[in-house]
Amino acid sequence: MFSRTMCTRPMFIPAKVSRFIVAAVSLVGASAATAQSVPEMRMTPAEIRVSALDSNHIGSSGLPGVHTKVVSGDPSRSGSYTILLFVPAHITIQAHSHRDDRMATVVSGQWRLGYGNHFDEKSLKILPPGSVYSEPGGDNHFARTDADAVIVAISGYGPTDTHYFNPADDPKSSAKK
């Protein structure tokens, strides 16, 4: 009376849909089993400003006075990460790129950002706190601070790095020495 198919799955779910549901549930279960949890963290702007900075500058400009703090993940390894970028007043960062796509939010200060292979003051857009912008992987961008220091939260999927369009602009370059 009953076929074997009717006993293994309801009649109203076609076989293709049933296989899709099983595959999707299995994938979600496997992802949940291997996912790393994010630790609890809450920081006010004042706490961010006084928090210890990292000596690791991966994903930063490498300029003196510019520092980062890793908030989550590890920007030097494969996986998602978030860093805080601390840039003092009166700093110009020449055109550079990063290998990964990055999204950023200005936390404090007025950040001036432009896209292109060469620093161009006319191309800078003023980004006040709360502004968001992207740093597409491999695309050059440049930035400047004026009278105020700036804090930017940057998220990406590492590993990340920094490559200056003009190698002589790289603070680590032998051309600078």
C-alpha positions, 0 to 999 in steps of 0.5 A: 500500500505505502511506497518506500518514498512515502515513508521516508518523506512527506508526499507534498515535498518534492525529492529535490526540495527535500535533498536541498533542505537536508543539505542546508540543515547539514551545512548550518549545523557544520558551520555552527559547530566550527564557528568561533564565538566572539567574546563579550566587549563594550567600549565607550569612545573614552575607553577606546581612546585610552585603551592600550595600542598594539605594536602590530601595525598590520593593515595600517599606514605604517607612519610614525604615530599611527597605531592600531588596536585589534578588536577581534580576529587576527588581521595577519591570518585568514578570517574576519577581523576588526581593528581600530586605526588611531591617526594623530592630527596633521597626518597625510597618508599617501595612496596605498591599497590592501589586498582584502576588501575592507569596510570602515566607520569613522568613530571620532574626528574628521577623516578626509579620504579620497580614492586614486593612485596619487594624493589629491587634496581636491578629491578628499571627502570630509567624513565626520564621526558616524560616516562609513566608507569602503576600501576595495581590495587592490584599489588605492586610497589616501587620507589626511587628518587636520586639527583633530586626531581620528579613530576609524574602525576597520573590518575585513577578511584577512590576511590584510597588508598595505602596499603603497602605489609609490614605493618611495611613500612607504615608511618602511621603504629603503628609499625613505632612509 
